[in-house]
């Protein structure tokens, strides 16, 4: 590989780790918004814990990385795969920064998947997109928040029934402690799924550039992606934390526990199935489900509606943006 090719590959790796870093502070709220809003954990402690658990989670699995890198297109059949990856990452980063700036909990997964499909479509043609694989990923991203909503509703309903005769003060005091455990679990599952997306993109670029023969993720890629996400998480996405922790409905410790355990279960199940899930969608939907079980009118459905609209527009906007960026750059 000549010097210019190595330089371009280096740019890809830097962009991918940059995406992972942004994903870390963009999605920090997924893991700690409820525990911070109920004061189960001080903000600084919550962020440090989330960063550490994100790192551990990122080192445990690679199945989602292989799905991201090989289910939408075949990297071995792309002559301009590195260029496609650059357009993908630039588009996903731009959209993540826009939604972070406005405090909208959008999905980094949606941005990356949509951008990759758009870049491949423009850069290599529609025949190079594995439409069945793309459909499977999108279906997983669509159904996971629905499942999280239902589980959140069921879990909160059961907790209401179990603790109906207990003092709310006593119940919330106990669940405030338990929230520390669920926040840690939520952070771990975030790492097991979200960090793998950058791993998959880097490995995709290594395969398409001829540096690797298969989608097996090298150890240095795992460590780099895990570190980038942990560092991003350590910064914290305070605007999104505020939206998720206070603007959907007033969360108490028992609600935060129910939302965290529901979302984390969905995310971890997706990881075991090698499917990319949106941690943002999962926790937001779980919060909505828990709020609905608590009292339907307590949920600020206007805020929820704006979040859902962002979910639906992220994939097409990211795809178009990636296509435009590919045309401009290459």
C-alpha positions in Angstrom: 0.0 0.0 0.0 1.4 3.4 -1.0 1.8 6.4 1.2 -1.3 8.2 0.0 -3.4 5.1 0.5 -2.1 4.8 4.1 -2.8 8.4 4.7 -6.4 8.0 3.5 -6.9 4.9 5.7 -5.5 6.9 8.6 -8.1 9.6 8.0 -10.8 6.9 8.0 -9.6 5.6 11.4 -9.4 9.1 12.9 -12.9 9.9 11.7 -14.3 6.6 13.0 -12.8 7.2 16.4 -14.1 10.7 16.3 -17.6 9.4 15.6 -17.1 7.0 18.5 -16.0 9.8 20.8 -19.0 11.9 19.8 -21.2 8.9 20.2 -19.9 8.7 23.8 -20.9 12.2 24.9 -24.0 12.2 22.6 -25.3 9.0 24.2 -24.0 9.4 27.8 -27.6 10.4 28.7 -28.8 6.9 27.7 -27.0 5.4 30.7 -27.1 8.1 33.4 -30.0 10.5 32.8 -32.4 8.8 35.1 -29.9 8.2 37.9 -28.7 11.8 37.7 -32.2 13.3 37.6 -33.3 11.3 40.7 -30.0 12.1 42.5 -29.1 8.4 42.9 -25.7 9.4 41.6 -23.8 12.8 41.5 -23.3 13.8 37.9 -19.5 13.5 38.0 -19.6 10.1 39.6 -22.3 8.9 37.2 -20.2 9.9 34.2 -17.0 8.3 35.5 -18.9 5.1 36.1 -20.5 5.2 32.7 -17.2 5.7 31.0 -15.6 2.8 32.8 -18.5 0.4 32.1 -18.7 1.6 28.5 -15.1 0.6 28.0 -15.6 -2.8 29.6 -18.7 -3.5 27.5 -17.0 -2.5 24.3 -14.3 -5.1 24.9 -16.7 -8.0 25.3 -18.3 -8.5 21.9 -17.7 -8.1 18.2 -20.9 -9.6 16.6 -22.5 -6.2 16.0 -19.3 -4.9 14.4 -19.4 -7.7 11.9 -23.1 -6.9 11.1 -22.4 -3.3 10.6 -19.4 -4.0 8.4 -20.9 -6.7 6.2 -24.7 -6.7 6.2 -25.2 -3.5 4.2 -22.6 -4.1 1.5 -19.7 -6.4 0.7 -16.5 -4.5 1.4 -14.4 -6.8 -0.7 -16.4 -5.8 -3.8 -16.1 -2.1 -3.5 -13.3 -0.4 -5.5 -13.8 2.9 -3.6 -14.8 1.5 -0.2 -12.5 3.8 1.8 -14.0 6.9 0.1 -17.5 5.5 0.9 -16.5 5.1 4.6 -15.2 8.7 4.7 -18.5 10.1 3.4 -20.4 7.9 5.8 -18.5 9.1 8.9 -18.5 12.7 7.9 -22.3 12.6 7.4 -23.0 10.7 10.6 -20.7 13.0 12.7 -22.5 16.2 11.3 -25.9 14.8 12.1 -24.8 13.7 15.6 -23.4 17.2 16.3 -26.6 18.9 15.1 -28.9 16.8 17.2 -26.5 17.1 20.2 -26.4 20.9 19.9 -30.2 21.1 20.0 -30.4 18.5 22.8 -32.4 16.0 20.8 -31.7 12.4 21.7 -31.4 11.0 18.2 -29.8 7.7 17.3 -26.2 7.4 16.4 -27.0 4.0 15.0 -29.6 5.4 12.6 -27.2 8.1 11.5 -24.4 5.6 10.8 -26.6 3.1 9.0 -28.4 5.7 6.9 -25.1 7.4 6.0 -23.5 4.1 5.0 -26.4 3.1 2.8 -26.5 6.6 1.1 -22.7 6.6 0.5 -22.8 3.2 -1.0 -25.8 4.1 -3.2 -24.1 7.1 -4.6 -20.5 5.9 -4.6 -21.0 2.4 -5.9 -24.6 2.1 -7.1 -27.7 0.5 -5.7 -26.6 -3.0 -6.8 -23.9 -2.9 -4.2 -26.4 -2.5 -1.3 -27.5 -5.7 0.4 -31.1 -4.7 0.7 -32.1 -7.7 2.8 -29.4 -7.0 5.3 -30.2 -3.3 5.3 -33.9 -4.2 5.9 -33.0 -6.5 8.8 -31.0 -3.8 10.5 -33.7 -1.2 10.1 -36.3 -3.6 11.4 -34.2 -4.2 14.5 -33.9 -0.5 15.0 -37.6 0.0 14.6 -38.8 -2.9 16.8 -36.4 -2.4 19.7 -37.9 0.8 20.9 -41.4 -0.7 20.6 -40.3 -3.7 22.7 -38.6 -1.3 25.2 -41.8 0.7 25.6 -43.9 -2.4 26.3 -41.3 -3.9 28.7 -41.1 -0.5 30.5 -44.9 -0.4 30.8 -45.1 -3.9 32.2 -42.2 -3.6 34.6 -43.6 -0.3 36.0 -47.1 -1.8 36.3 -45.7 -4.8 38.3 -43.7 -2.6 40.6 -46.8 -0.4 41.3 -48.7 -3.5 42.1 -46.0 -5.0 44.3 -45.3 -1.8 46.3 -48.8 -0.4 46.3 -49.1 -0.5 50.1 -45.6 0.7 50.9 -44.6 4.3 51.7 -43.5 6.1 48.5 -40.6 7.7 50.5 -39.4 4.3 51.7 -39.8 2.7 48.2 -37.9 5.5 46.4 -35.1 5.4 49.0 -34.5 1.7 48.3 -34.7 2.1 44.5 -32.4 5.1 44.6 -29.7 2.7 45.7 -30.7 0.0 43.2 -30.5 2.6 40.4 -26.7 2.6 40.8 -26.7 -1.0 39.7 -29.1 -0.5 36.8 -27.2 2.6 35.6 -24.0 0.5 35.6 -25.7 -2.3 33.7 -27.1 0.2 31.2 -23.6 1.7 30.6 -22.2 -1.8 30.1 -24.8 -2.7 27.5 -24.3 0.6 25.8 -20.7 -0.3 25.3 -21.5 -3.8 24.1 -23.6 -2.4 21.3 -22.7 1.2 20.4 -18.9 1.0 20.4 -19.0 -1.9 18.0 -20.4 0.3 15.3 -17.1 2.2 15.0 -15.3 -1.1 15.2 -17.3 -2.4 12.3 -16.6 0.7 10.2 -12.9 0.6 10.8 -12.7 -3.1 10.0 -14.8 -2.5 6.9 -12.2 0.1 5.7 -9.4 -2.3 6.5 -11.0 -5.0 4.4 -11.9 -2.9 1.5 -8.3 -1.4 1.5 -6.8 -4.9 1.4 -5.3 -4.7 4.9 -7.6 -7.5 6.2 -9.2 -10.5 4.5 -12.2 -11.0 6.8 -14.4 -9.0 9.1 -12.7 -10.3 12.2 -12.1 -7.2 14.4 -8.4 -6.8 15.4 -7.6 -6.3 19.1 -6.2 -2.8 18.5 -9.4 -1.7 16.8 -11.4 -2.9 19.8 -9.2 -1.1 22.3 -9.2 2.1 20.2 -12.9 2.2 19.8 -13.5 1.3 23.5 -11.2 4.1 24.6 -12.7 6.7 22.3 -16.2 5.9 23.5 -15.1 6.0 27.1 -13.3 9.3 26.7 -16.4 10.8 25.0 -18.6 9.5 27.7 -16.4 11.1 30.3 -17.3 14.5 28.9 -21.1 14.0 29.2 -23.9 15.3 27.0 -25.6 17.6 29.4 -28.2 18.9 27.0 -29.5 15.5 26.2 -29.3 14.4 29.8 -31.6 17.3 30.7 -34.1 16.3 27.9 -34.3 12.7 28.9 -34.1 13.1 32.6 -36.5 16.0 33.2 -38.5 16.9 30.0 -40.4 13.7 29.3 -41.9 13.3 32.8 -40.9 13.7 36.4 -38.8 10.6 37.1 -38.6 9.1 40.6 -36.1 6.4 41.6 -38.6 3.6 41.1 -39.3 4.9 37.6 -35.6 5.3 36.8 -34.9 1.7 37.9 -37.8 0.4 35.7 -36.7 2.3 32.7 -33.0 1.4 33.0 -33.6 -2.3 33.5 -36.0 -2.4 30.6 -33.8 -0.6 28.2 -30.6 -2.5 29.2 -32.4 -5.8 28.7 -33.4 -4.9 25.2 -30.0 -3.6 24.2 -28.1 -6.6 25.6 -30.5 -9.0 23.9 -29.8 -7.2 20.6 -26.1 -7.5 21.2 -26.4 -11.2 21.8 -28.3 -11.5 18.5 -25.5 -9.5 16.7 -28.0 -6.7 15.9 -27.3 -3.0 16.2 -29.8 -1.4 18.6 -30.3 2.3 19.3 -29.5 2.8 22.9 -31.2 6.2 22.6 -34.4 4.7 21.3 -34.4 2.0 23.9 -34.0 4.2 27.0 -36.3 6.9 25.7 -39.0 4.4 24.8 -38.6 2.7 28.1 -39.0 6.0 29.9 -42.2 6.7 27.9 -43.5 3.2 28.8 -42.7 3.7 32.5 -44.3 7.1 32.4 -47.4 5.8 30.7 -47.8 3.1 33.4 -47.3 5.6 36.2 -49.9 8.1 34.8 -50.5 8.5 31.1 -51.2 12.3 31.5 -47.9 12.8 33.3 -45.9 12.2 30.0 -45.2 15.3 28.0 -46.2 13.8 24.7 -45.3 17.0 22.8 -41.6 16.5 23.7 -41.9 12.8 23.0 -43.4 13.5 19.6 -40.5 15.7 18.6 -38.1 13.0 19.6 -40.0 10.4 17.6 -40.0 12.6 14.5 -36.2 12.9 14.8 -36.0 9.1 14.9 -37.8 8.8 11.6 -36.0 11.5 9.7 -32.5 10.5 10.8 -31.9 7.6 8.4 -33.1 9.4 5.2 -31.4 12.7 6.1 -28.1 10.9 6.9 -28.3 9.0 3.7 -28.9 12.1 1.6 -26.2 13.9 3.5 -23.7 11.1 2.9 -24.5 11.0 -0.8 -24.0 14.7 -1.1 -20.7 14.6 0.8 -19.4 11.7 -1.4 -20.2 13.8 -4.5 -18.5 16.9 -3.1 -15.3 15.1 -1.9 -14.9 12.4 -4.6 
